[in-house]
Amino acid sequence: MKIKTLLRLALAAVLLALISAQVAPLPAARAQIQPAVQLAAPGYIVVDHTTTDLDLIPPEWIAAAQELAVHYAHTSHGSQITSGLAALEEDHPLYAYEVDYAGSTPPTTAPATPPLWIFDGNPPETYIEPGDYWEGEAGINRTRAVINTGLFDYSMWSWCGQAGYYETSQIQTYLDVMADLEADYPNTRFILMTGHTVGGGSTLLETNNNLIRQFAQTHGMILFDFNDIERYTPTGDGPYNNNDDGDCEWCANWCDANPSDCEHLPVGDCAHSDTSEDAELFCSLKANAFWWLMARLAGWPGPGPLTYVYLPTILR
């Protein structure tokens, strides 16, 4: 009887060890808050401060990503991504892309691929606020007109400061509309984004951003965690609140310690980064995260056998 009991205990220990080995450890910044680890719905992909190291992406997956077509609508904060992309391409031709800006009507043809194609705006404008993309029937119809062309694999809209003052019910409307659009267009996926930092710590912003994070995970959607990239350094130090316009309060120290990361910033061309040239690191990191996301969407499984997933039930 004792032998059988010992065998059962030994077997249980082996199984526990095997299961534990399959769970990737949380990065340091995540481990500090110890959120509940929970499997996400199929289709969930997130990019954040842990996904900005382009050296980890095999070149063949960058090449695969250049076959994609992305519809991207934004205001000035969202232009940080495109500014970073332009600076990156100038220094590293591997990350070539082509951008077309919205005119009076949606495009009728796509350029030859590669490189990656970005259609910037939502006709007839390029400065796209909520009411021009998802908030209200008119904006939704403009988005539908672009997706109805059948040219785009992905569509993404970036917040400006609205996530810091919109009521949670308005954020839920945004999420519901994006999910409905994705359901209506099975050949196009819609990418969610969090809102930028606003300085001083904002409970409403954190609540809204965590609602977006949780919705993406539980509904199997794609998330570009714009806020997380600003709040944490690439090695997980933080969180930082930055100033009330989302300007970077940790970038100068980072660039002093990691000068190679700041050699080719989009000088003078990174919106809301006026405190110092180093603050333009925000644009570079977001561009890196964008390419990481494109590689993942092209089929790259990520740098490890498993990617951690987390349910953000605790405010960061």
C-alpha positions as CSV (number, residue, x, y, z in Angstrom):
1,M,0.0,0.0,0.0
2,K,2.8,2.4,0.9
3,I,4.6,1.6,-2.4
4,K,1.5,2.4,-4.4
5,T,1.1,5.7,-2.5
6,L,4.7,6.6,-3.2
7,L,4.3,5.7,-6.8
8,R,1.3,8.0,-7.1
9,L,3.1,10.8,-5.4
10,A,6.1,10.4,-7.7
11,L,3.9,10.4,-10.8
12,A,2.1,13.5,-9.6
13,A,5.4,15.3,-9.1
14,V,6.6,14.4,-12.6
15,L,3.3,15.6,-14.1
16,L,3.5,18.8,-12.2
17,A,7.1,19.4,-13.3
18,L,6.1,18.8,-16.9
19,I,3.2,21.2,-16.7
20,S,5.3,23.8,-15.0
21,A,8.0,23.5,-17.7
22,Q,5.4,24.5,-20.4
23,V,4.5,27.8,-18.8
24,A,6.8,30.6,-19.9
25,P,7.8,32.9,-17.0
26,L,6.3,36.4,-16.8
27,P,8.7,39.3,-17.6
28,A,9.9,41.1,-14.5
29,A,7.4,44.0,-14.9
30,R,4.5,41.5,-15.1
31,A,5.8,39.5,-12.2
32,Q,5.6,42.5,-9.9
33,I,1.8,42.5,-10.1
34,Q,1.4,38.8,-10.5
35,P,-1.8,38.8,-12.6
36,A,-3.8,35.7,-13.1
37,V,-2.3,33.6,-15.9
38,Q,-5.1,32.5,-18.1
39,L,-5.3,31.1,-21.6
40,A,-6.5,33.6,-24.2
41,A,-9.1,32.9,-26.8
42,P,-7.8,31.7,-30.2
43,G,-6.5,34.5,-32.4
44,Y,-5.3,36.7,-29.5
45,I,-2.0,38.4,-30.2
46,V,-0.5,41.4,-28.3
47,V,2.5,43.6,-28.8
48,D,3.8,45.7,-25.9
49,H,7.1,46.8,-24.3
50,T,8.3,43.2,-24.4
51,T,8.1,43.0,-28.2
52,T,10.4,45.8,-29.5
53,D,13.6,43.9,-30.1
54,L,13.8,43.5,-33.9
55,D,17.0,41.4,-33.6
56,L,14.7,38.5,-32.4
57,I,12.7,38.4,-35.6
58,P,14.2,36.2,-38.3
59,P,14.6,38.1,-41.6
60,E,12.4,35.7,-43.5
61,W,9.5,36.7,-41.3
62,I,10.0,40.3,-42.0
63,A,10.0,39.4,-45.7
64,A,6.7,37.5,-45.2
65,A,5.2,40.5,-43.4
66,Q,5.9,42.6,-46.4
67,E,3.2,40.8,-48.3
68,L,0.6,42.3,-46.0
69,A,-1.8,45.2,-46.6
70,V,-2.8,47.4,-43.6
71,H,-5.4,50.1,-43.3
72,Y,-4.3,52.5,-40.6
73,A,-6.3,55.5,-39.3
74,H,-5.0,57.9,-36.7
75,T,-4.5,61.4,-35.5
76,S,-1.2,62.9,-34.3
77,H,-0.3,60.4,-31.6
78,G,-0.9,57.5,-34.0
79,S,1.6,59.1,-36.4
80,Q,4.4,58.1,-33.9
81,I,4.3,54.7,-35.5
82,T,4.6,55.9,-39.1
83,S,7.3,58.4,-38.1
84,G,9.3,55.5,-36.5
85,L,8.7,53.3,-39.5
86,A,10.1,56.0,-41.9
87,A,13.3,56.5,-39.8
88,L,13.8,52.7,-39.5
89,E,13.4,52.1,-43.2
90,E,15.9,54.9,-44.0
91,D,18.6,53.2,-41.9
92,H,17.6,49.6,-42.5
93,P,16.2,48.8,-46.0
94,L,15.1,45.4,-44.8
95,Y,12.1,47.2,-43.2
96,A,10.8,48.7,-46.4
97,Y,7.2,49.7,-46.7
98,E,5.0,51.7,-48.9
99,V,2.4,54.2,-47.7
100,D,-0.5,55.8,-49.6
101,Y,-2.5,58.6,-48.0
102,A,-6.3,58.6,-48.2
103,G,-7.8,60.8,-50.9
104,S,-11.4,61.5,-51.6
105,T,-12.3,57.8,-52.2
106,P,-11.1,54.4,-51.1
107,P,-8.3,52.8,-53.2
108,T,-9.3,50.6,-56.1
109,T,-6.0,48.7,-56.6
110,A,-3.2,47.7,-54.4
111,P,0.5,48.3,-55.2
112,A,2.7,45.3,-56.0
113,T,4.1,43.5,-53.0
114,P,6.5,43.5,-51.4
115,P,6.9,45.9,-49.6
116,L,4.4,46.1,-46.8
117,W,1.5,48.4,-47.8
118,I,0.0,50.9,-45.4
119,F,-3.1,52.9,-46.5
120,D,-3.1,55.9,-44.1
121,G,-6.4,57.6,-43.3
122,N,-10.1,57.0,-43.9
123,P,-11.4,58.8,-47.0
124,P,-11.8,61.6,-47.5
125,E,-9.4,62.5,-44.7
126,T,-6.1,61.5,-43.1
127,Y,-6.6,63.0,-39.6
128,I,-9.1,60.4,-38.2
129,E,-10.9,61.0,-35.0
130,P,-13.4,58.5,-33.4
131,G,-16.3,59.8,-35.4
132,D,-14.4,59.3,-38.6
133,Y,-13.8,55.6,-38.0
134,W,-16.0,53.8,-35.4
135,E,-18.1,56.3,-33.4
136,G,-21.4,56.7,-35.2
137,E,-22.9,55.4,-38.4
138,A,-21.2,57.8,-40.7
139,G,-17.7,56.9,-39.5
140,I,-18.4,53.2,-39.5
141,N,-19.7,53.5,-43.1
142,R,-16.4,55.2,-44.1
143,T,-14.5,52.3,-42.6
144,R,-16.7,49.8,-44.3
145,A,-16.1,51.5,-47.6
146,V,-12.4,50.9,-47.3
147,I,-12.7,47.3,-46.2
148,N,-15.3,46.6,-48.9
149,T,-12.5,47.1,-51.5
150,G,-11.2,43.6,-50.4
151,L,-7.6,45.0,-50.4
152,F,-6.8,44.9,-46.8
153,D,-5.7,42.1,-44.4
154,Y,-5.9,44.4,-41.3
155,S,-7.4,47.6,-40.2
156,M,-6.3,49.6,-37.1
157,W,-7.3,52.9,-35.5
158,S,-5.3,54.8,-32.9
159,W,-6.5,56.8,-30.0
160,C,-5.4,60.3,-29.3
161,G,-6.3,61.5,-25.8
162,Q,-9.9,60.1,-25.8
163,A,-9.1,57.0,-23.8
164,G,-8.2,59.3,-20.9
165,Y,-11.6,61.0,-20.7
166,Y,-14.2,58.8,-22.5
167,E,-16.6,57.0,-20.2
168,T,-16.2,53.3,-20.0
169,S,-19.5,52.9,-21.9
170,Q,-17.9,54.7,-24.8
171,I,-14.9,52.4,-24.7
172,Q,-17.2,49.4,-24.7
173,T,-19.0,50.8,-27.8
174,Y,-15.6,51.0,-29.5
175,L,-14.8,47.4,-28.6
176,D,-18.2,46.2,-29.8
177,V,-18.0,48.0,-33.1
178,M,-14.5,46.6,-33.8
179,A,-15.7,43.1,-32.9
180,D,-18.7,43.5,-35.1
181,L,-16.6,44.7,-38.0
182,E,-14.3,41.8,-37.6
183,A,-17.3,39.4,-37.6
184,D,-18.7,41.1,-40.8
185,Y,-15.4,40.9,-42.6
186,P,-13.8,37.4,-42.1
187,N,-10.9,38.2,-44.4
188,T,-9.9,41.3,-42.5
189,R,-8.9,41.5,-38.9
190,F,-9.3,44.6,-36.8
191,I,-6.5,45.6,-34.4
192,L,-7.4,47.2,-31.1
193,M,-5.2,49.8,-29.4
194,T,-4.8,51.3,-25.9
195,G,-4.6,55.0,-25.3
196,H,-1.4,56.8,-24.6
197,T,-0.2,57.9,-21.1
198,V,-1.5,61.2,-19.8
199,G,0.7,62.0,-16.8
200,G,0.1,61.9,-13.1
201,G,-1.7,58.6,-13.2
202,S,-5.3,58.4,-14.4
203,T,-7.7,55.8,-12.9
204,L,-10.1,56.3,-15.8
205,L,-7.4,55.8,-18.4
206,E,-6.2,52.7,-16.6
207,T,-9.7,51.3,-16.3
208,N,-10.4,52.0,-20.0
209,N,-7.1,50.5,-21.2
210,N,-7.5,47.4,-19.0
211,L,-11.0,47.0,-20.5
212,I,-9.5,47.0,-23.9
213,R,-6.8,44.5,-22.9
214,Q,-9.2,42.1,-21.4
215,F,-11.6,42.4,-24.3
216,A,-8.8,41.6,-26.8
217,Q,-7.8,38.6,-24.8
218,T,-11.2,37.1,-24.1
219,H,-12.5,37.7,-27.6
220,G,-9.4,36.5,-29.4
221,M,-8.6,39.9,-31.0
222,I,-5.3,41.6,-31.8
223,L,-3.9,44.3,-29.5
224,F,-1.3,47.0,-30.1
225,D,-0.7,48.1,-26.5
226,F,0.4,51.6,-27.2
227,N,0.2,52.6,-23.5
228,D,2.3,49.7,-22.3
229,I,5.2,50.7,-24.6
230,E,5.2,54.1,-23.0
231,R,4.8,53.0,-19.4
232,Y,7.6,50.4,-19.3
233,T,11.2,50.4,-20.6
234,P,12.1,47.5,-22.9
235,T,13.5,45.7,-19.9
236,G,10.4,46.2,-17.8
237,D,11.3,49.1,-15.5
238,G,8.3,51.2,-14.6
239,P,5.5,52.0,-14.7
240,Y,6.0,55.6,-15.7
241,N,3.1,58.0,-16.2
242,N,5.1,60.5,-18.5
243,N,3.7,64.0,-18.9
244,D,0.1,65.0,-19.7
245,D,0.8,64.8,-23.4
246,G,2.4,61.3,-23.3
247,D,5.9,62.6,-23.6
248,C,8.6,60.2,-22.4
249,E,10.1,60.8,-18.9
250,W,12.4,57.8,-19.0
251,C,13.8,57.9,-22.5
252,A,16.8,60.2,-21.7
253,N,18.1,57.8,-19.1
254,W,17.5,54.8,-21.4
255,C,19.4,56.5,-24.2
256,D,22.3,57.3,-21.9
257,A,22.6,53.7,-20.8
258,N,21.8,52.2,-24.3
259,P,23.1,54.7,-26.9
260,S,22.9,52.3,-29.8
261,D,19.1,52.2,-29.3
262,C,18.9,55.9,-29.9
263,E,21.3,56.5,-32.8
264,H,18.7,56.7,-35.6
265,L,15.7,58.4,-34.1
266,P,13.1,60.3,-36.2
267,V,14.6,63.7,-35.2
268,G,12.1,66.5,-35.3
269,D,9.4,64.1,-36.7
270,C,7.9,62.4,-33.7
271,A,4.7,64.0,-32.5
272,H,4.3,64.8,-28.8
273,S,8.0,64.2,-28.1
274,D,9.1,67.8,-27.4
275,T,11.0,67.5,-24.1
276,S,14.2,66.2,-25.7
277,E,15.5,64.4,-28.8
278,D,15.7,61.2,-26.7
279,A,11.9,61.3,-26.2
280,E,11.6,60.4,-29.9
281,L,12.6,56.9,-28.8
282,F,8.8,56.4,-28.4
283,C,8.4,56.5,-32.1
284,S,11.2,54.0,-32.7
285,L,9.9,51.5,-30.2
286,K,6.4,51.7,-31.5
287,A,7.7,51.2,-35.1
288,N,9.6,48.1,-33.8
289,A,6.5,46.8,-32.1
290,F,4.6,47.3,-35.4
291,W,7.0,45.2,-37.3
292,W,6.9,42.6,-34.6
293,L,3.1,42.5,-35.0
294,M,3.3,42.2,-38.7
295,A,5.7,39.3,-38.4
296,R,3.4,37.6,-36.0
297,L,0.5,38.2,-38.3
298,A,2.5,36.8,-41.2
299,G,2.9,33.5,-39.2
300,W,6.0,34.0,-37.1
301,P,5.3,32.1,-33.8
302,G,7.5,34.4,-31.7
303,P,11.0,33.9,-30.3
304,G,10.2,31.1,-27.9
305,P,8.2,27.8,-28.0
306,L,5.4,29.4,-26.0
307,T,4.3,33.0,-25.4
308,Y,3.0,34.0,-22.0
309,V,-0.5,35.3,-21.8
310,Y,-2.1,37.2,-19.0
311,L,-5.4,38.6,-18.0
312,P,-4.9,42.2,-16.8
313,T,-7.3,42.1,-13.8
314,I,-5.0,44.4,-11.8
315,L,-4.3,47.9,-12.8
316,R,-0.7,48.4,-13.9
